[in-house]
Amino acid sequence: MKWFRVTSRQPAATAPGTPPAAGDTAAVPAARSAGPQPSAPPELDYNGRKHRRAMDDATLWDMARRIPMALAQSARLAWSVDRRMTVTILLCQLLSGLGTAVMLTAVSKALPHLATSDARTGLRQAWPALTVAVAAMATGAGMWILADWATRRLNPKIASAADLTLVDLHMRAELSAYDTEGFTDRSQAAEIGALRAVDLADDAKTLTNGFVQLVSAATVLTSLHPLLLGVLVLSVVPRGLGGVIAARIDYRVHDRTLSARNVRGMMRWWLTTSELADELRANTMRPYLHSWYRAMCDRVEGRELEGARPYLLVTLLAASLAGLFTLGMWASLAALALSGAMSTAIAGTAIVASQTAGRALNSIVRYGAVMFHHGLYLSDYYTFVDEVRSMTTSRGTTQAEAPRRISLREAEFTYPGKDAPALRPVTLTLNRGEVVALVGENGAGKSTLIRMLTGLTVPTGGTVLWDDTDLATTDAESVWRHVGLVPQKNGHWPLRARENITLGQPREHGDERVWDAAERVGMTERLHGLPDRLDTLLARSVWGGHELSGGQWQRLACARAMYREPAVLVLDEPTSEMDARGEHLIFRELREMAPDRITVVVTHRLDNVRMADRVIVLDRGRIREEGTFDALVATEGSLLGELYALAQDR
């Protein structure tokens, strides 16, 4: 796992008889008393992250520069999915800020009347201004509610759009893209960016609202008296700095526990999934794994508790300084009012405005720090999207027809970042009507050759022709329409049984062809035995779903390929999990289907190779030998003969 580094730090194991920690349930001490506990899991350092400790190392200026970029990226994504809701949010923010400004101005006009000795007369004179202030406050609150409604409508669209973009690009990318160095890491970082795009929309709304409220308060104060802006700054700066420091403490705790939380999350799935339940119980893994999982929980909990004390101290210090500055502000306002330099009404308005500005600044600091961090991952999302778009399958416009012949002319392939080719120059012809078996040891180049035959990858040297059409300049989708592939690792698609057979093909003939394909692979009886037959969901983890055995899933994958009735049928270890009856049925069916297509079979069960018209033996990326099974086995020094003899001795 290249994202994790195991360090030499090993926390001491809990000694036998050590009292359980506070909060333990009754079951936990029982588990601990079963015997000596294993050593705690090693420390893991999540050192592959591009933005490791990014916020902790960033200056305030770095954060200030990054936030507008994050806002712009968030706005760009929101604009692309729903312009109407995006405009609604922006207008609501502006109107909310305008409401704050009107409210503060109205309060400043009402206060002189309320300060008179005749309360009834003062209230009557202040009533129009107070009415305006209340209306402005109500308008601001209404705009905030409307903005929140628009955001809630926008968020699901942003989540779907970002996720669909990534999924679509992954499905359209050349297979070679997956082999480029760091592709998986960048893909995961982009996925995090897509997940955080929704958070960014909410954060951006709150952050921009804070800016609008702060600007509104500052504008009103400056218009009332030039000195009030300085007073405002003094009253809110301590809270702002305290918020930044507290945010960094939070992030540092998050950063230090990220490895443990990620690994714990992966382990939790393994501990609770039914796929490993048999192994976990039969091999008595529970005591060790429970102890391991508890150690990771304790580690996360301990580090989060470590951050509580400094967080409290910083918060208390910031609040104390803010209180001192606020007291100083009030004293200054009182002095200005007593000296006649400022009216009591303006001083009262300044206090109200400073409170408004303080709340706005708190939002800016808090959500600015969050947006800085989330924005880094959103940048990863856009960078990865641009990268994969440049790697999507786009080879040409020529439309491929069902081939009668596939020719490889000095075709070779080298994976990105590798010096040695996976497949060295190969010259080979496959003809319609014949069954060809590919044989070779692991790493011989069989899967790479299959990819080139089917147009899944284009050669890095030489050419692959379907009749006279060069696959390197042909529309890939038109090639794959004529291909049926049963790979080693076939999909256990969480779909109905019907879709697991028809997947990738339109249903034009009802269920007749579906049942025919199932009959050809011996799955009719099993499908009839399902509660809803072809409508049964094949996913045991979902309520009402059902599961198949490994061999039955392989039969279903073969049925899927046969349902397509392809011109090029390729099966890579199609019967590795089947019983003898199923295996015999599949290979008999392949022989019956052979006249109408080019059939290629990869298998390590060499007895099945007998059914092939021709056997091609690969060794270290080259074709070592080629011919009929009987002729090759009888040839002295034949690799096929050697492998077959080894298989017979087992």
Secondary structure as UniProt FT lines:
FT   TURN            2..3
FT   STRAND          4..6
FT   TURN            16..17
FT   TURN            22..23
FT   HELIX           27..32
FT   TURN            33..34
FT   STRAND          44..46
FT   TURN            47..48
FT   TURN            50..53
FT   HELIX           54..57
FT   HELIX           60..81
FT   HELIX           83..114
FT   HELIX           119..172
FT   HELIX           175..178
FT   TURN            181..182
FT   HELIX           183..224
FT   HELIX           227..272
FT   HELIX           274..276
FT   HELIX           277..282
FT   TURN            283..284
FT   HELIX           286..306
FT   HELIX           308..339
FT   HELIX           344..389
FT   TURN            390..391
FT   STRAND          405..413
FT   TURN            416..417
FT   STRAND          423..431
FT   TURN            432..433
FT   STRAND          435..440
FT   TURN            442..443
FT   HELIX           446..453
FT   TURN            454..455
FT   STRAND          461..466
FT   TURN            467..468
FT   STRAND          469..470
FT   HELIX           471..473
FT   HELIX           476..480
FT   TURN            481..482
FT   STRAND          483..486
FT   HELIX           497..502
FT   TURN            503..504
FT   TURN            510..511
FT   HELIX           512..520
FT   TURN            521..522
FT   HELIX           524..528
FT   TURN            531..532
FT   HELIX           533..535
FT   TURN            540..541
FT   TURN            543..544
FT   HELIX           550..564
FT   STRAND          568..572
FT   TURN            574..577
FT   HELIX           580..593
FT   HELIX           594..596
FT   STRAND          598..602
FT   HELIX           606..611
FT   STRAND          614..619
FT   TURN            620..621
FT   STRAND          622..627
FT   HELIX           629..634
FT   TURN            636..637
FT   HELIX           639..649
//
